[in-house]
């Protein structure tokens, strides 16, 4: 970390860093990247490219026309989203049954699919929901929803017989179908559900249940799905409650406290800094955050299930999210100002200004060190996850709210790496560490506390046990803290952005939508290098007489106290 008044220099040991970075990159490539391409079942990657949403719409429309000849679906107002049976996938992963499921059931009963909603033209609240296999285009399940609630004239036994006869026509053995239970919709008591179990199809303790719904004595939906054991569901529910507590108290509450303190210290230390600091980065952070919310609107629609979504509620949620995002942007701005003031009061300069001598070369070398340290952390993350899997049985499942298939512009998803890199490094490193150090009087403890707050903000990811994610991120967060202390804020931001850009770029590549997606995914991985080059070029244009740094980096001297 540079001292105030000195020419900007980035001191690092090239040999040690390159060796560690190479090892981390090799581990990441061998244990995470290659399995994603050559063993998709061992990763979240699909085995083959998904069909387009337009193709899924065509499949769903043809199905509706075939089964309801008089239907007039409003194609212009269709909604296509990615949906997943995350409970089933999680059960299979947790019990190491995924390979077996892929061999026996994945074609007919996929755990990931497109959900196509086709509203009926001119009939409010009536719609057709067709679930389409993402790879083959086959119809997985379907439902026609109508608010009409006319009582059935058939007895329960007659409905059971009708359900069995319908399933027999689609290939099920009627003699192997047993009644599991009969239910009704909560808000529509005359919508009768007959749930049958296929005793010939079972994996582990998960059983194949087929739900056949009747409206006005006619079959309105058929939904086959493996029902996971209740013990698994209760475990997941308890873990989700734990995650909610950790996120609410450990992240939101303590981050709010940090935000209040950032405002206070921005005012108290204003003579050491400037309120112009961080304005551009705050605007970039806030703008990309708002964009990311609207980019995942299809996911919000998917969460509504087989019911028409309340557009008023959707708009209200969007407005509320925008307000929250702006407030988070304001908090980040004060973290920039307050953190900068606190460090400069100490005579240190972790976040140099553009006009300072040597800034261009300093930023460019910060980017280079950022790549190397990001490789180290990527390899470390893989090792941590493997260790957690072997020791406490860590496992993860799918999440429709985070899938690139549920984004309007999936190719823009990796831009979120800049949101995380800018906002989190400003809040939990630039400001959080120095502020907490004033309280605890210990650098490591200050880094640990700020890292824990940051880690608790990631507990809602579908990784179980819930405490697995904070354990993983404690190591990574301390790594980012070390980068910040050793190489400064700009290097920490680059390392964080590169770390996330590689992961998010991989998610775009693994959509397997052709060479364009691959090139764009790779482009995001090298974008930080381009940004750093542009900054150095602009700096040299602005200050042409500033001497350039020698090619060989200055070796580290005695460590800062």
N, C-alpha and C positions, 0 to 999 in steps of 0.2 A: 504494500500500500504506500503510495507516494505521500510525502510531506508537502504542506503548503509552501509555495514560493519556489520549489525546485522544478527543474525541467522534467516533464513527464517521461518516465521510463517504466518498462515492464520487465522485471527481472525474473528469469526462470531458467531451470536446468533442462536444456533440450534433450539430453540423452535419457535422463530419468523419465521425463514426461512422455517422450515418444515411445519408450519401452512399455510403460504402463498403459498408455493409450492404445498401442498395438495389441497388447494382451486383452484389454477390455473389448476392443472391436472384434477380435477373433472369437472370443467367447460369445459375444452377441450374435455374430453371423452363424456360428456353428450350432448354437443351442436354441436360437429363436428364429432367425431369418430362414435358414435352410429347411427346418421342419415345416415352416408355413407353406413352402412351395412343394416339398417332396413328401410330406406327411400331414396333409390338411387336418386329419382327424385328431392330430396332437396339438392343434392350434385352433384359433377362431376363424381361420381362413376357409372359404368355401372350396369344395373340390373342383368346381368348374364355374365359369362365369354365369352370373344370373341373367335371366332374360330381362328385357327392358320393361319399364312400367307401362309403356304403350302396348307392348305385347301382352302383358298381364291383363290390361284393360280389355283387349280384344277377346282374350280367352273367357274372361268373366262375362262380357256382353253376349257372347255366343251361348254361354251356359244359361243366362237369364232368358234369352229369346227362345231357347229350346224348351225350358221348363215352364215358362209363363208366356205363352204366345201373345197374350193380350197386353203384356207389360210395355210401358213406354219409358224406359230409363233415361234420365237426363245425363247424357255423357259429358256435356260441357261442365257440369258441376260435380264430376266424379272426384273421388279422393283415393289415392293409392299410397299405401304406407307399408313399411316393413313391420311384421309382427313375429313374435317368437314365444314358444313355450319354454320360458326360462326355468321354470320349476323342473320340468323333465330334463332339460339339458344339464342343469346343475346336479340333479340326482344321478344321472349317468356318469358325469365327470367325477363326482365325489365317490362313487362306488366302482369306478374303473370299468364301466359297462359301455363306454362310447363305441369302441371298436365292434363289439357284438351287435349293438343297435344298428350301426352303419351296414353291417353285413345282412341283417335280417329285416329291418323295418324302415330304413331311411327313405326309400323311394316312395312308399305309400303313405307313410306317417312322418313327414319331415317336422323338425322342431323349429324351422325358420320358413317363412312364407310371405307372400304379398297379400295384403288385405285390401280388396277393391270394394269401395262403397259406391253404389249407383243409386242415387235418389230417384224415386218415381216422379215423373213430371206431373206437376199440378196437384199432387197429393202430399200435403205437409206431413213430415215425420215418417212417411213410408219409404223404405229403402231396401235394396238388395245388397247383401254382403257375401262376397265370394273370396275364398282363400285359395291362392294359386301357388303351386310349387314353384319356387324361385328358379330352379334349374330346368325342370322338365316342362313346366307349364300346365301340368295336370291339376285338376280341381281337387283340393284337399278336403274342404268342408264348405258349407254354405248356409245362409240364413236369409229368409225374407222377413223383415220386421214391419209390423203395422200396429198402430195404437188401438186398433179395433179389438174388442175384448168380449165377443159374443160367447156365451157358455156353450160347451160341447154337448152334443146330443148322444155321443157314444159313451159307453162305460169304460172304465180303466182297462179291463181285460180286452175289450175291443180295440182300444188304442194300442195296447201291447202287441196284439196279433197284427195290426196294420203296420206297426213299426218293424216287426220281424219279417213280414212279407216284403216290405220295401227293401230291407237290407239283403234279403235273399236274392233279389233281382240285381244287386250290385256285387254279388260274389261271396257273401258271407254264408256260412253253414248255419242254417236256422236251428239245427239241433244242438249247436255249441253256444247259442246265445241264451244267457240267463238274465233275469230281471235283477238289476242292482237296486234301483229305487225309482220312485216317481215323485216329481216335484212340480212346483208352479213358479212362474216369475213373480218377484216380490211386488212389483207395481202393476202387474197384469195377471191376476190370479187365474184367469181362464186360459192362459197360455200354458198348456200342459207339456211337461217334459218326461219322456220315458227314457230311462238310462239303462242300457243293456250292456252286459259284460261278455266279451268274446273270450271264452275259456281256453282257446287254442293259441292265443297271443299274449305272451307275458315275458317280461325281462326283469330279472331281479325280483323285487316285490312290487313292481309297477305293472298294473293291469290295463288292458285296452278296454276303455268304456266308450260306448257310442251313445251320444245324446240325440234323441229324435224329438223334436218339438212339434206340437200340433196347435194350430190356430183355426178355429171354426171347423174342426174335424179334418182339416187338411194338414199335411206335413209341411211345416214352414222352415225347418232346418235339420241338417244332419251334421253332427260334429263328432268325429272319432278322435280320441286322444288318450294317451297313456296317463293314468292317474297315479301319481307318486304316493308312497306311503305317508300316512298322517304324521309319523314321527319326523320325517324329513321336512314336511311343511311347518310343523311346530318349531323345529330348530331354526329354519330360515326366518320365521316370523319373530322369534326371540332375538336373533342376530340383527334383524332390521330395527327392532326397538332399541337395541344397544347402539346401533349406528346413529339413530335419530338423536339419542341423548348426547353422544360424543360430538355430533355435528352442531347441535343446538347450543350446548354449554361450552364445549371445548373450542369450537371454531367461531360460530357467530357471535356469542357473547364476548369472548376474549378479543376477537377481531374488532368488535365495536369499541371495546375499551382502548385498544391500540389506536383506533381512528380518533377518539376523543383526545387522547394524549398527543397524537400527531398535530392536531389543531393547536393545542396548548403550547407545545414546544416550538411550533412554527412561529408563534407570536413571541415567545420568550427569547428565542435565538435569532430573531429576524435581522439583527445587526451582523450576523455571521453568514447570512445567506441572502437570497433574493426571491421574492414572490413570483418572479418570472421563471424560476426553475421548474422544469417538468410539465410546462403547459402543453407542449406538443405531444409528449409521451402520454399525458393524461387523455388528451383528445383522441389519440390513436387507440389507447386502451378502451375508452368508453365506446367509441364508434364501432370497433370490432366486436365488443361484447354485445352491443345491441343487435348488430347484424347476426351474430351467432344464434341469438334467441329466435329471431324470425326465420333463420335457416333451418331450425328444427321444428317448425310448426307442424309438419306431417306427423311427428312423433306424438304431439299433444292430441292430435285427432285419433291416432291409433290407440291411445290410452283410454278412449271413451268406450271401447268395446263395440259390441254389435248394437249400438244405440246411436241415433242421430245426436251429434254434439250440439250443445247450446252455444250458438254463435255469440250471444251477449256475454256469456261467461268467458268465452275464449278471448274476446276483445278486452274485457276487464282484466284478465290475467296478463295479457300483453302490456296493457298500460301500467299495471302494477310492477311487472318485471322491468320495464323501462325506467320507472322511478327508482327502483332498487339499484339498477345498474348505474344510473347517474349518481346516486349517493355513494356507491362504491368507487366511482371515478373521482368524486370529490375527496373521499378519504385517501385514495391513492395519491392525489395531488399533494395533500398535506403531508403524506409520508415522504414524498420527494423533498419538500421544503424543510420539514422538521428534521429528517435524517441528515440532510446536507448541512444544516446549521449545527447539529450536535457534533458531527464529525469535524467540521471546520473549527469549531470552538476548541477542539483537542489538538488542532494543528495538523490534522490529517486530511488527505484529499482523495477519498475513494471514488469520487464521481467528478472528474475534471470537467471544466468548461471548454467550449469549442475554441475559444481564443487563446487558450494556454499553449505555450511553446511545446512542440512535439505531439500535439493532439492527434494529427492524422495517422502517424505511424503507430502511436499508442493504441488507437482504436483497431487498426488493422492487426496488430499483434495480439490484442485482446481477443479478436475473433479466432486467430489461429490457436491460441491456448484454450479458447472456448470449445473448439472442435475436439482437441485432444482430451480435455477433462470430461467432455460429454461422452466420449467413447469409454473412458474409465467407468463412469457412472452407469452406462448402459450394460457393460459387462457385470458390474457389481449388482445391478438390479436382477439380472438373470440368475446369478448365484444365490442371492437372497431368496428369490421365489422358490428355487429348487430346494434350498435348505428348509424353508417354511413348509413346503409340501411334504418333505420327508419326515419332519419332526412333529408338526402340529396338524398335518393333513390339510393344508390350505388348498382351496379350489375356487374356481370362478365360474360364472355362468353368463349367458347372453343378456343384453339389455337393449330394448328397442329405442329407448330415449337417447342412446349414445351411438347408434349405428349410423354410418355414412349413408346407408340406404334410406334413412329417414330425413335426409337433408335435401332442401330444394336445390342447393348448389354444392354437391359433395366435393367437387374439386377445390372449393374454397375453404374446406374444413381445416387444413393445416395452418391457415392464418391464425387460428386460435393459439398456436404456440407462442405467438408474440404477445397475446393477452396474458398468458400465464407467466412468461418470462419477465415482462415489464411489471405487471401488477404485484406478483408474489415476491419478486426480488426487492421491489421498493418497500413493500409493507413489512415483510418478515426478515429481511436482511439489512437493507440500508437504514431503515428506521427501527425496526423491532429489536435488533441486537444491541445497538448503542443505547437505546432507551432502557432496556431491561438491565443492561450492565450498570446503569446508574443506580438501579435498585438492589441487585444481587451482588454487585461488586466482584463478579467472576465471569470471565469471558466464556468459558465452556458452558456454564449453567445458563447464561443469557442465550447462547446459541441453541442449547437444548430446549429451553422453554419456547422460544420463537419457532423452532422446528416442530415441536409438538402441536402448537396452535395450527400451523400450516398443515401438518399431517392429519389432524382431526377434520380438516375440511375435505378430505378425500375418502371418508369412511362410508359414504353412501354408494360407492362403487360396488357392484355385485361380486365381492370377493369375501370368502368366508374361511375361518371365523373372522368376524368384523375387525378384531384387533390385528389381523395380519397386515392390513394396509398401513396403519400407523407404525408398526414395527419396521416394515420395509422403508417407509418414508423418513423415519428417524435417521437411518443411515444415509439416505440420499440427501436429506435436508442438511445434515452435518457436513456432507460433501460440498454442497453449494455454499455453506457457511465458510468452509475452509477456502474455497475458491475466492469468495468475496474478500476474506481477510488477506489472502496471499497475493491476489492479482487485481482486486478492486471490483467495483460495482459493474462496470461495463463488461468485464470478462464474465462475471457471474450471470449477467443477463444473456450474453451470447451463449454461454454453456447451457443455460436453462432452455432458451429458444431452440438451440440445435438439438438438445436431448428430446424435446417434444416434437420438433419438426421431423425428426427421423421416425419416431413412432407414428405420428399422424400421416406422414408421407407414405409409410408402409401400409397403413389402412386404405389409402387411395389405390396403391399398387395392387393390393390383394383383392380389390373388387374385380380384377381381371377383365376389365372392359377394353382391352386393347393397348396398343403401343402408346397412344396419347395419354392414357391414365398413368402408365409407367413413367413416361417422360416427365409429366407434370409432378408426380410424386417425388421423383428424383430432383426435380427443379426446386421444390420446397426445401430439400435437404441442403442445397448449395446456396439458397437465397441469403442466409446470413453472411456468407462470404461476399456476395455481390453488394449487399448493403454496406459492409465494412469498406469495400473497395471504393464505392461511390463517396462515402464520407471522407476517405483519405484523399481522393481525387479533388473533391470540392475544397478540402482544407488547403491543399497545395495550390489550387487556383486562387484562393483567398489570401494565402500567406506564402507567396512564391519564394521569399528570401529566408524562410525558416529552414535551418539546416536539417537534413534528413538523418535519421538514426542509422548507425552501421548495421550491416546485415546480421552479424553475429550478436545474439542477445547477451546482455550483461549478466554475468552469473550472480546468483543471489549472495548478498552479504549477510551480515548478522541479522537474524530475524527481529522484526518489530516487536517491541514489548507491549 
